[in-house]
Amino acid sequence: MIVRQFSSLLLSCVLASTFAGAQARPTPMPPNPLAYDLLLTNGHVLDDKNKIDAMRDVGIKDGKIAAVGEHLNPKDALKTVDVKGMYVTPGLIDIHVHVYAGTGEKGSYAGDLSVYPDGFTFRNGVTTVVDAGSSGWRSFDDFKDRVIDRSKTRVLAELNIVGAGMRGEKYEDNLDDMDGKLTGDKAKQFPGVIVGIKSAHFTGPEWKPYDQAVIAGNIANVPVMIDYGARRSERPLLELVSTHLRPGDIYTHCFSGLRGEQNPETGLASEALLVMKRRGIYCDVGHGGGSFSWTVAGPIVKAGYLPDSISTDLHVGSMNNGMKDVLNVADKMMVLGETLQQVIAQMTWHPAHEMKQEQLGHLSVGAIADVAVLSVEKGNFGFVDMYNTKRMGTSKLDCQLTLKDGKVVYDLNGISSDKWDATQHSADSSQARRWTTFNERPIEASHGKFPVSVPAGQVTPAPKP
């Protein structure tokens, strides 16, 4: 009797598991014989790598850019979205964020000071972020499991030279936990995911953090990003960029003015910043909560010294402070005189090149179809720096549509959607998963009156008798 009951229970568990597996498997999509899954028409394409600054249509197929050209035929696409009056750019890349969330550690960038990326990326046109040193070689596996592998956003990482990661002064000043060999070896285990080495927040007089970071960078063939921490006379910024860093490394927070970035007599770029340009060390904005000043950036940019990349230093302390998001930082650079074309390059192709991820940041045929569709809104807008002082501007960027891997992941005003009461739909809903993540199909409710929506492929149980 007991054996029969156990067998019955086992069979029930097997059947339940099989049914659950069937639920999890999405319904296969029928083939698409057309040239494009998705076509963006009538937009102004800005693609710095390919030197495109013109009205172009963009066709996408199987998650890749299939064509960029004038007057592509909508009949060749499953779905067409009219983006007239908007700018079509590669998906934005933010190379300085903190997204190692979920550990519960108080007051730590490997914890409560970080944010989960998906809530802050797609709505701003960002498809790729680089976590700037929140984890070290000891904690990267946990970061990868908690965030990288679970995010829709493409999350890459700069590994902290501190093995324990960015957990506060007690850890970040620990010279004994700065090992270039172990850090570099860990980075080599995850090529294309760990894309850089970070040194940050160090308050001591020693050169060890920066020299060990370069050792790690050489082992893994990745760039080093420096947040120079406390300003110390024993290790002046000019010496760092002249003799310790390599061409291709990155200096972030370049407009803070806190560590020798500004000539105190002229107000212009210091000799250290000029040496950076001559040696090919990149200047990254890294706005953050305390690293962008109007009185520093204003005269330096006006004199023609421009950043190589625009980044946010996104974390819980910066996102509700002067730094709102990456588009807000770009708006500030335009207030200072940069063009739209320049700031788009600084959020797309330039950071991709800096991080040696040149498969990203452009709209070449065959490239990953990460795309941002942006509008320029006119009005009177205030933009705030680290000291809570503002400058006024007459335009700002808004993200209207974001595609990652060729699919809609954010749509501010539903430009990719049909109206709710449309009698005819603009695309075959059975193919919707080819061009959107908002993949729902209408089914008849059990009462037979009104249609309801469930994700395609989800099994709807039959009504009970």
N, C-alpha and C positions, 0 to 999 in steps of 0.2 A: 504493500500500500504506500509506504513511504517512498520507495523507489519510483513508483508510478507518479506520485505527486512531484517528485524532484525532476523527473523526465519532462513532465508537462510544463513545469516552471522553466526549465532550461529551454524547451522549445519556444515558449512564449518570449523569453529574453532574446533568442536568436531572431525570431520573427520581428520583434520590436526594433532590434538593432538594424536589421535589413531594411525595414520600412523607414527608419530614421535616415539611413544612408541614402535611400531613394529620394527622401525629401531634400537632402543636402545637395544632391547633384542637380545642377541647373539643366533645364531643357535645352538640348542642342539647337543652335540657330541654323536656319536654312542658309545655304550659300548665297552670297551676294554677287551676282554677275556684273554689277555696275562698276564703274571706275572708282567711285568714291562711296564711302559710308556716310561721310559728312562733308558738306561744302559750305565754307564761309564766303559770302559774296559781298562786294561793294565796300570792303574795308580798306583802310590805309595801312599797308604793311610796313613795319619798321624792323629790319633785320640787319644788325650791324655786321655780322660776319659776311653776309652775302651782299652788303652794300645796297640794300633795297630800301627805298624811301618813296613809295609810290602806291597808287591804287592798284590792288591786286586781289584776286580770289585765291583761296587756299583750299585745296582738296586733300582729304584724309582718308586713308584706307588701312584697315588692320593695325591701327595704332601708330601708323607712320605717316609722315608728310608724303603725299602722292604727287602733288603738283602745286606750283605757285605761278599764276599767270593771269593774264587779262581775259575776262569774259569766258571763264570756264562754264560749261553747259550744265545747268541744273538738272537736265534730264539724265545726266550721267551719275547722279547722286541719290542715295536713299533718302537723305535728309538735307535740306538747304536752310541755312540761317542767314538772313540779311543783316549785316552789321554796318550799314551805311552810316557815315558820320562818326565812326569809331576807329580806333587804332588796333591793329592786329599785331601782336608781338610774340616772340618766344615766351614760354612760361618763365616767370621771374625766379631768380635764384638768390636766396638770402644766405650769405656765408658766415653770418655771426648771429646765432640764436642759442637759447638754452632750453632744451626740451627733454631733459632727463627727469621726467616727472614720475611720481608713483611710489617712491621709496618711503615717503613719509618723514624724511629727515628734516627737522626744523632749521630754517635759516640757511639752507644749502642749495646750491645750484645742482647738486645731485639729489634733489628732493623738492621741498616746498617752494623754492624760488623759480623752478622751471615750470613750463606749461606744456601740455600735450599739443603737438603741432597742428592737428587737423582743424582745430577751431580758429586758427589765426593765419592760415596760409591761403587756401583756395579763395576765400572771400577777398583777398588782396592780389590775386593773380599769381601767387607764389606756388610753384609746383615742386621745388626742391629747396631744402634747407640743409645747412651744415651746422651741426651742434659744435660750439666752439669750446671744447675742452671740459665739458661737464663731467665726463668719465675719464678715468685713467686705465692703465693696462690691467689693474686689479678688478675694476668694476665694469669694464666695457661689455662683457658677456651679459651681465644683468641689464644694462642699458639696451643692448640689442634685443633681448627678449621682451623687455617691458614696453619699448617704444618703437624701435626701428622696424621690427618684424610685424608690428600690429598697426602701423600707421598707413593711411592712404597716401599721405604726403611722402615724397621720396626723401628719406632722412639719411644724410651722410654724417660723418663725424671727423672732427679733429681730436686726436687723443691727447689728453693732458700729460705733460711731462711728469706731473705728480702721480704716482701710481694709484693713489686713493681717489684722485679726481678733484673737482672743484667744490670742496666741502668746508671752506672757511680757512682763516689764517693759521690755525693750529696745523692743518694739513698742508696748506699751500706754501708755507714757509719752511717746511720740513725738507732740508737739503738731502737727508738720508733716503728719501723716497723719490728722488729724481734720478732715474736710471735710463739713459739714452738707449742702451742695448736692449733691455727688456721692453721698453716702449716701442722701439723700432721693430723688434721681432713680432710684437703683437700686431702692429699695423700691417706687417707683411702677411699675416694670416687672413686679413680681410681686405684684399685689394679692391678698389672701387667702392668700398663702404667706409673704411677709414682712409680719408683723403688728405689728412694733414696732421700736424702736431701743434699743440697750443701751450704757450707759457703765459700765465696770467697772475696778477695780483700780488706778486712777490714783493715783500717790503724790505728785504735785507740788502746788504751792499755787494754781495757776491755775484759773479758772472755765471755760476754753475747752471742755473735754470736754463739760460739761453744757449749755452754751449752744449748741454745735454740734449736740448730740444733739436739742435742742428745735427747732432750725432744720430738721433732717431730719424730725422728727416732724410739724412743720407742713406741710412739702412733701408728705409722703405721707399725712397725716391718720391717723397711728398714734400710740399711746402710747410714752412713753419709760420704760424701766426703769433704775434706778440701783442699782448696787453701789458704795458710796461709797469703796471703796479705803481708803487711809491716812487717818487722822484728822489734819486740819491746822487750826491755829488761824486761818489766813488764810481758810479757807472753811468756817465752822461749819455744821453740819447745819441749824440753825434758819434761817440765811440761804438755804440751798439750797431748802428747802421753802416758804419765805415769798415769795421773789422770783424764783427761777430756774425752778422746775418749774411745770407747768400743772395745773389740775384734770384728773383722769383719768390722770395719770402714776402710776408705780408705784415705791415704795421697797421693795426687797427686803432680806433679812437684818434685819428690823425688830426681832428679839429677840436680836441679838448682844451689844448693850451696848458695842460697841467704838468707836462713832462718835457717841455722844451721844444714844442712844435712851432712856436711863434717867436719871431725876433722881437725882443721887448722894445727896441728903439724904433724900428720901422713899422711894426705891426704886421709885417709880411711873413712869408714862410721862413723858418729858421734855416740855418746852414744844414741841420740834420735832415730836414725835409727835402732840401735841394740835393743833398747827397743821395737820398733814397731814390729820387727820380733818375739821377745819373747812373746809379748802380742797378736799376731795374728792380728795386724793392717796391712792392705795391702799397699804395695809400688807400686804406679802407675806412669808410666813415665810422661804422660801429657806434651809432648815435647813443644808444643806451639811455639810462636815467641821468648820467652825469658826464657825458663825453662829447657834447656838441654845444659850442658857444657861438652866438652871433658875432661877438666882438673878435673872435678868432677866425672863424670860417669866412666872415664877410670880406675883410681886406685881402686875405690869402687867395680866395677864389676870384675876387675882382681883379687881382693882379695876374690872373691866368693860371694859377696852380690848381688843377682839378683833381678830384679823387679818381682812383682807378675803378673802385667799386663802391656801391651803396649797400649798406647793411644796417640792420636794426639793433643788434644786441638785445633781442627780445627776451624778456623775463617779466615776472610779476611786478617788479618795481619800475620798469621802463614803459610798459604798454599803456599805463594810465597816467603817465607823467608827460613830459614834453614830447617824447617819442610815442606816436600812436601806432604806426605800422609802416611798412616799407614805402608805401605810396606817399605817406605824409613826409617821410624823409626826402623822397624824390622831389616833392613839392617845394621843400625848403631849398634844395639845391637850385631849383628853377627860380625861386625868389632871388637867389644870389646871382642869377644871370646865366645859368646853364640852360641849354635848349632841351626840348622834349627828346630829340634824337640822342643827345648825350646821356641823359639820365636813363633812358631805356637801355642803351648799350651798357651802362654801369650796373644794370640789374639783370643782364642776360648774358651776352657773349663774354664780357670782361670777367665776371666772376667764374664762369665756366672755364675760361682759359687759366685764370689764377689757380684754380683747384685741379687743373689737369683733367678736367671732365669735359672734354671738347665734343663729346657726343650730345651734349646739352647746349642750350642757349642760342639756338638758331633754327631756321625753318628750311633747311636744305632738303631736297627730295631724298627720301630714305631715312631722315632723322626721326627721332622719337617725337610724336605729335603732342608736345606740351605747348599750350598756346594760352595767352592772355588777351582778352579783348577789353580795351580800356577806353573810357570817354574822358574828355577834358571839360570840366564844369566851370562856368564863369560866375563871378560874384566877388564878394569881399570876404576874405578868409584870414584868420589869424593863425600864425605858426609860432610855436613856443619852443625855446631852447632849454638847456639844463638849469639855467638861472631863473626860469619862469618869466623871461622877458620875450616879447613877441615882435615879429615883423608881419606886416600885412602883405597879402598877395591877392591877385585878381583871378587866379585859376587854381584848380586842384584836380588830381587824377582820381577817377572812380573805376573800380573793376566791374564790368558788366557780365563777363562770361569767362570761365576758366575751363580749359580742357587738360586732362592729364592722360597720357597714353592714348590720345585720340578720342576720349569720351568726356562729356560734360560732367564736371564735378561741382560747379557752382554757376548759378544763373540768377543774377540780381533781380531782373525784371521779367523773367520768363521769356526771353526772346527766342529760346529754342523750343518753347512749348506751344501747343495748340490751345485755342480758347476752350473754355470748359463746355460751351454749348455748341461747338463746331459740329456741323453735320458731316463734314468730310475732313479727314486727317491728312496732314502734310506728309506723313511717312507711314510705312507699314509697321504697326506696333509689334508684330512678331519679330522684327529685326531691330527693335529699339536698343538692345544691348550692344549693338555695334557702334552706337554713337552717343550713348548717355548712360550714366550710372543711376539716373532717375528712372529705372526700368520697371514700370508698372503696366499691367494690362487689365482691362475691364473684364469682370466675370459677373454672372448673374448671382445675386444673393439668394440664399435658400428660400426666402419668402417670395422670390420671383418678381418683385416690384422694381427695385432700384439697383443699378449697377454699383458694385463696390470694387475697390482695387486691392490687389495683393501682388507682391513681387513675382515676376515671371519665374516659373519653375517651382514655386511653392505649392505643395500639395494641400488642397482644401478638403478636409474630411467631409464625408457625406452627412447630411442631417440625420439625427437619430429618429427612428420611427416613433 
